[in-house]
Amino acid sequence: MEEFKLDDRGYIELNSLLKVTGMIDSGGLAKSLIADGHVTVNGEVELRKRCKIYTDTIVEFDGQKVHVV
């Protein structure tokens, strides 16, 4: 499982996280895949593209997981 550090940011939006971690190549594709129910946050399907992701959250897409720390 990959880790992503928020550093001084309080949160990152879900679509941005998927893009900056390389799980999805583009922001447009990320938004589409989220809206279609292909992404989970802490084991639950998340349909909000701009959902705020905070520390100690696990995001999963296509068998890849990212733990936000």
C-alpha positions as CSV (number, residue, x, y, z in Angstrom):
1,M,0.0,0.0,0.0
2,E,1.4,3.4,-1.0
3,E,1.4,6.3,1.4
4,F,0.6,9.9,0.6
5,K,1.7,12.6,3.1
6,L,-0.6,15.6,3.5
7,D,2.2,17.6,5.2
8,D,0.8,21.0,6.2
9,R,-2.4,20.7,4.1
10,G,-5.5,19.8,6.1
11,Y,-7.0,17.7,3.3
12,I,-6.8,16.9,-0.4
13,E,-9.7,16.4,-2.8
14,L,-10.3,12.9,-3.9
15,N,-9.9,13.6,-7.7
16,S,-6.6,15.4,-7.0
17,L,-5.3,12.5,-4.8
18,L,-5.9,10.0,-7.6
19,K,-4.1,12.2,-10.1
20,V,-1.0,13.1,-7.9
21,T,-0.5,9.5,-6.8
22,G,-0.6,8.3,-10.4
23,M,-3.5,6.0,-9.8
24,I,-5.3,7.8,-12.7
25,D,-3.7,9.7,-15.5
26,S,-5.9,12.7,-15.7
27,G,-8.3,14.8,-13.6
28,G,-11.1,14.4,-16.1
29,L,-10.8,10.6,-16.0
30,A,-10.6,10.6,-12.2
31,K,-13.9,12.6,-12.0
32,S,-15.6,10.2,-14.4
33,L,-14.4,7.0,-12.6
34,I,-15.4,8.5,-9.2
35,A,-18.9,9.4,-10.5
36,D,-19.3,5.9,-11.9
37,G,-18.6,4.3,-8.5
38,H,-15.2,2.8,-9.2
39,V,-13.4,4.4,-6.2
40,T,-13.7,3.6,-2.5
41,V,-12.8,5.6,0.6
42,N,-12.3,3.6,3.7
43,G,-14.1,0.7,2.1
44,E,-17.2,2.6,1.0
45,V,-18.0,3.7,-2.6
46,E,-17.5,7.5,-2.9
47,L,-19.3,9.4,-5.6
48,R,-18.3,12.9,-4.7
49,K,-15.4,14.0,-7.0
50,R,-14.2,16.7,-4.6
51,C,-14.7,14.7,-1.4
52,K,-12.2,16.0,1.2
53,I,-9.6,13.3,2.1
54,Y,-8.0,13.7,5.5
55,T,-5.3,11.9,7.4
56,D,-5.7,8.2,8.1
57,T,-7.9,7.6,5.1
58,I,-7.5,4.7,2.7
59,V,-8.5,5.2,-0.9
60,E,-8.8,2.3,-3.3
61,F,-9.1,2.1,-7.1
62,D,-8.6,-0.9,-9.4
63,G,-6.8,-2.9,-6.7
64,Q,-4.4,0.0,-5.8
65,K,-4.6,1.5,-2.3
66,V,-3.3,4.7,-0.9
67,H,-3.1,5.5,2.8
68,V,-3.2,9.2,3.5
69,V,-0.9,10.1,6.4
